[in-house]
Amino acid sequence: ERVKSGKSIRYIVPESVCDYISKHSLYRDVS
């Protein structure tokens, strides 16, 4: 939910996980 709404997940997931998500643009709408 938090990721989909575009809110920061930096404080609820490890930094490495957040970085991975950012690199692969996961949980983001391609449109």
Secondary structure as UniProt FT lines:
FT   TURN            2..6
FT   TURN            10..12
FT   HELIX           15..24
FT   TURN            25..27
//
